Amino acid sequence: MRSTMSIRVFSVFLTLLLFSSSFLQVARCQSDPETEVVEGTGEAGDLGIVNDDVQDFGSESFSPAPGIETVCVFPKNPFKVVAAGEESELLVGMKNDGDSSLNIIAIQASIHLPFDHRYLVQNLSVQAFNNATVPTSAQATFPYIFAVSKFMQPGSFDLVGTIVYEIDQNPYQSTFYNGTIEVTEPGGLLSVESVFLFCLGITLLGLLGFWIRGQLQNLSKKSKRAPKAKVEVGTATTDASTDEWLEGTAYTQSLSNKAKKKK
């Protein structure tokens, strides 16, 4: 009876853990319904990075040009952990195997829910360029600095980054990253959700230990209740009626002869 109750309690807490994880994921994604654009702080240099009055290409979509390859690297951040409200940097590499040189127009990115990209969480900054070209059969790397909203709840989100460029005055765009990033609270890796899940995990481990202890106690009780075979030890007795019935026979005579020899 006790073991059955322990199994039910363990199942209830496991269901609660799964439900709470899903609820916190949806809650943190819905807590910041308004998108926030955070401008980058890159300095103008040879690439001609422009930060003011740039065009927003979020509403436009272009196809990628043939012969163009892109790659994305998070320098000094291999685990792709982004602190909310703090600037992060990534590098976009481009390889031009086409027939014409290309001009870089802008780099942009957005944050989406990991299970459905139709739900936009935040539009990140648009970093524009006015003097960045990649000649034919050449490679180039471009920095992109972004920051997620300081109000974004910690958790896993999908980052979608695209680079917009033009070839022969025709606009194109290529997606350089479409994957998961981990958003944490500013100044640390611990979050309220992490603490809650840690405490819930400790509770589940305690219940599991209690269930195992109950099972061991039940096994010990069953072993104690098992009946033991009794071994009776006693002396042999001779029935008087049997002696009278055998009196005068060869058997009694042989017994008496043996007794005399022993004497």
KAQUI-V753317 format. One record per residue. N is the residue number from 0. SS is DSSP state (A for helix, B for strand, O for the rest). OMEGA is omega in whole degrees, 0 to 359 (NA if undefined). NEAR is the number of other ideal C-beta (glycine too) atoms within 12 Angstrom. Layout:
n->N ss->SS omega->OMEGA near->NEAR
n->N ss->SS omega->OMEGA near->NEAR
//
This chain:
n->0 ss->O omega->180 near->9
n->1 ss->A omega->179 near->17
n->2 ss->A omega->178 near->21
n->3 ss->A omega->179 near->14
n->4 ss->A omega->179 near->15
n->5 ss->A omega->178 near->25
n->6 ss->A omega->180 near->20
n->7 ss->A omega->180 near->16
n->8 ss->A omega->178 near->22
n->9 ss->A omega->179 near->26
n->10 ss->A omega->180 near->18
n->11 ss->A omega->181 near->17
n->12 ss->A omega->176 near->26
n->13 ss->A omega->176 near->22
n->14 ss->A omega->179 near->16
n->15 ss->A omega->179 near->21
n->16 ss->A omega->179 near->25
n->17 ss->A omega->181 near->17
n->18 ss->A omega->182 near->15
n->19 ss->A omega->178 near->23
n->20 ss->A omega->179 near->22
n->21 ss->A omega->181 near->17
n->22 ss->A omega->180 near->17
n->23 ss->A omega->178 near->26
n->24 ss->A omega->180 near->26
n->25 ss->A omega->183 near->20
n->26 ss->A omega->181 near->19
n->27 ss->A omega->179 near->31
n->28 ss->A omega->181 near->29
n->29 ss->A omega->184 near->17
n->30 ss->O omega->181 near->21
n->31 ss->O omega->186 near->27
n->32 ss->O omega->183 near->16
n->33 ss->O omega->178 near->14
n->34 ss->O omega->181 near->22
n->35 ss->O omega->179 near->24
n->36 ss->O omega->180 near->24
n->37 ss->O omega->184 near->30
n->38 ss->O omega->176 near->24
n->39 ss->O omega->183 near->32
n->40 ss->O omega->180 near->20
n->41 ss->O omega->180 near->25
n->42 ss->O omega->180 near->14
n->43 ss->O omega->181 near->18
n->44 ss->O omega->180 near->14
n->45 ss->O omega->181 near->14
n->46 ss->O omega->180 near->27
n->47 ss->O omega->181 near->22
n->48 ss->B omega->181 near->30
n->49 ss->B omega->182 near->26
n->50 ss->O omega->185 near->23
n->51 ss->O omega->174 near->16
n->52 ss->O omega->178 near->10
n->53 ss->O omega->180 near->25
n->54 ss->O omega->177 near->19
n->55 ss->O omega->181 near->21
n->56 ss->O omega->184 near->27
n->57 ss->O omega->182 near->23
n->58 ss->O omega->181 near->12
n->59 ss->O omega->179 near->17
n->60 ss->O omega->180 near->16
n->61 ss->O omega->179 near->23
n->62 ss->O omega->178 near->17
n->63 ss->O omega->180 near->24
n->64 ss->O omega->178 near->30
n->65 ss->O omega->178 near->16
n->66 ss->O omega->181 near->22
n->67 ss->B omega->178 near->36
n->68 ss->B omega->180 near->24
n->69 ss->B omega->177 near->37
n->70 ss->B omega->183 near->22
n->71 ss->B omega->179 near->32
n->72 ss->B omega->174 near->21
n->73 ss->O omega->183 near->27
n->74 ss->O omega->179 near->17
n->75 ss->O omega->180 near->12
n->76 ss->O omega->185 near->20
n->77 ss->O omega->181 near->10
n->78 ss->O omega->176 near->14
n->79 ss->O omega->178 near->26
n->80 ss->B omega->184 near->27
n->81 ss->B omega->178 near->38
n->82 ss->B omega->182 near->26
n->83 ss->O omega->178 near->35
n->84 ss->O omega->181 near->23
n->85 ss->O omega->183 near->24
n->86 ss->O omega->175 near->25
n->87 ss->B omega->183 near->36
n->88 ss->B omega->171 near->27
n->89 ss->B omega->181 near->36
n->90 ss->B omega->179 near->25
n->91 ss->B omega->177 near->41
n->92 ss->B omega->179 near->27
n->93 ss->B omega->176 near->37
n->94 ss->B omega->184 near->23
n->95 ss->B omega->175 near->29
n->96 ss->O omega->180 near->20
n->97 ss->O omega->182 near->25
n->98 ss->O omega->182 near->15
n->99 ss->O omega->176 near->24
n->100 ss->O omega->181 near->24
n->101 ss->B omega->178 near->41
n->102 ss->B omega->179 near->30
n->103 ss->B omega->180 near->41
n->104 ss->B omega->184 near->37
n->105 ss->B omega->171 near->38
n->106 ss->B omega->181 near->45
n->107 ss->B omega->181 near->41
n->108 ss->B omega->179 near->44
n->109 ss->B omega->180 near->36
n->110 ss->B omega->181 near->43
n->111 ss->B omega->173 near->27
n->112 ss->B omega->184 near->26
n->113 ss->O omega->183 near->24
n->114 ss->O omega->179 near->16
n->115 ss->B omega->182 near->14
n->116 ss->B omega->177 near->19
n->117 ss->B omega->179 near->11
n->118 ss->B omega->180 near->21
n->119 ss->B omega->179 near->24
n->120 ss->B omega->182 near->39
n->121 ss->B omega->169 near->39
n->122 ss->B omega->179 near->29
n->123 ss->O omega->185 near->40
n->124 ss->O omega->174 near->38
n->125 ss->O omega->181 near->35
n->126 ss->B omega->186 near->45
n->127 ss->B omega->180 near->33
n->128 ss->B omega->177 near->37
n->129 ss->O omega->181 near->22
n->130 ss->O omega->182 near->16
n->131 ss->O omega->180 near->32
n->132 ss->B omega->175 near->24
n->133 ss->B omega->181 near->34
n->134 ss->O omega->178 near->19
n->135 ss->O omega->180 near->17
n->136 ss->O omega->180 near->15
n->137 ss->B omega->178 near->20
n->138 ss->B omega->179 near->19
n->139 ss->B omega->180 near->29
n->140 ss->B omega->183 near->25
n->141 ss->B omega->179 near->40
n->142 ss->B omega->176 near->31
n->143 ss->B omega->180 near->40
n->144 ss->B omega->182 near->28
n->145 ss->B omega->177 near->40
n->146 ss->O omega->176 near->31
n->147 ss->O omega->183 near->38
n->148 ss->O omega->178 near->30
n->149 ss->O omega->179 near->22
n->150 ss->O omega->181 near->22
n->151 ss->O omega->180 near->37
n->152 ss->O omega->180 near->29
n->153 ss->O omega->179 near->36
n->154 ss->B omega->181 near->37
n->155 ss->B omega->178 near->30
n->156 ss->B omega->178 near->38
n->157 ss->B omega->176 near->30
n->158 ss->B omega->178 near->37
n->159 ss->B omega->181 near->33
n->160 ss->B omega->179 near->39
n->161 ss->B omega->175 near->36
n->162 ss->B omega->183 near->46
n->163 ss->B omega->181 near->42
n->164 ss->B omega->179 near->39
n->165 ss->B omega->177 near->25
n->166 ss->B omega->183 near->30
n->167 ss->O omega->178 near->14
n->168 ss->O omega->174 near->11
n->169 ss->B omega->184 near->19
n->170 ss->B omega->175 near->25
n->171 ss->B omega->173 near->32
n->172 ss->B omega->179 near->32
n->173 ss->B omega->177 near->38
n->174 ss->B omega->182 near->29
n->175 ss->B omega->177 near->34
n->176 ss->B omega->176 near->31
n->177 ss->B omega->185 near->20
n->178 ss->B omega->187 near->22
n->179 ss->B omega->170 near->23
n->180 ss->B omega->180 near->37
n->181 ss->B omega->179 near->29
n->182 ss->B omega->180 near->38
n->183 ss->B omega->176 near->32
n->184 ss->O omega->181 near->27
n->185 ss->O omega->176 near->23
n->186 ss->O omega->180 near->13
n->187 ss->O omega->181 near->15
n->188 ss->O omega->181 near->18
n->189 ss->O omega->178 near->15
n->190 ss->O omega->179 near->26
n->191 ss->A omega->179 near->20
n->192 ss->A omega->180 near->28
n->193 ss->A omega->179 near->21
n->194 ss->A omega->180 near->17
n->195 ss->A omega->180 near->21
n->196 ss->A omega->178 near->24
n->197 ss->A omega->179 near->16
n->198 ss->A omega->179 near->17
n->199 ss->A omega->177 near->24
n->200 ss->A omega->177 near->20
n->201 ss->A omega->179 near->16
n->202 ss->A omega->179 near->22
n->203 ss->A omega->177 near->25
n->204 ss->A omega->177 near->18
n->205 ss->A omega->178 near->18
n->206 ss->A omega->177 near->26
n->207 ss->A omega->177 near->21
n->208 ss->A omega->177 near->16
n->209 ss->A omega->179 near->22
n->210 ss->A omega->179 near->26
n->211 ss->A omega->179 near->18
n->212 ss->A omega->178 near->17
n->213 ss->A omega->178 near->23
n->214 ss->A omega->178 near->20
n->215 ss->A omega->178 near->17
n->216 ss->A omega->178 near->17
n->217 ss->A omega->178 near->19
n->218 ss->A omega->179 near->15
n->219 ss->A omega->178 near->13
n->220 ss->A omega->179 near->14
n->221 ss->A omega->180 near->13
n->222 ss->A omega->178 near->12
n->223 ss->A omega->182 near->11
n->224 ss->A omega->182 near->10
n->225 ss->O omega->182 near->10
n->226 ss->O omega->179 near->8
n->227 ss->O omega->179 near->8
n->228 ss->O omega->181 near->6
n->229 ss->O omega->178 near->6
n->230 ss->O omega->181 near->6
n->231 ss->O omega->179 near->6
n->232 ss->O omega->182 near->6
n->233 ss->O omega->179 near->6
n->234 ss->O omega->179 near->6
n->235 ss->O omega->180 near->6
n->236 ss->O omega->181 near->8
n->237 ss->O omega->180 near->13
n->238 ss->O omega->182 near->10
n->239 ss->A omega->181 near->10
n->240 ss->A omega->178 near->9
n->241 ss->A omega->179 near->13
n->242 ss->A omega->179 near->16
n->243 ss->A omega->182 near->12
n->244 ss->A omega->181 near->13
n->245 ss->A omega->184 near->18
n->246 ss->O omega->179 near->15
n->247 ss->O omega->180 near->12
n->248 ss->O omega->180 near->14
n->249 ss->A omega->180 near->11
n->250 ss->A omega->181 near->15
n->251 ss->A omega->178 near->18
n->252 ss->A omega->178 near->14
n->253 ss->A omega->177 near->13
n->254 ss->A omega->180 near->18
n->255 ss->A omega->177 near->18
n->256 ss->A omega->178 near->13
n->257 ss->A omega->180 near->12
n->258 ss->A omega->179 near->11
n->259 ss->A omega->179 near->10
n->260 ss->A omega->179 near->9
n->261 ss->A omega->179 near->8
n->262 ss->O omega->NA near->7
//
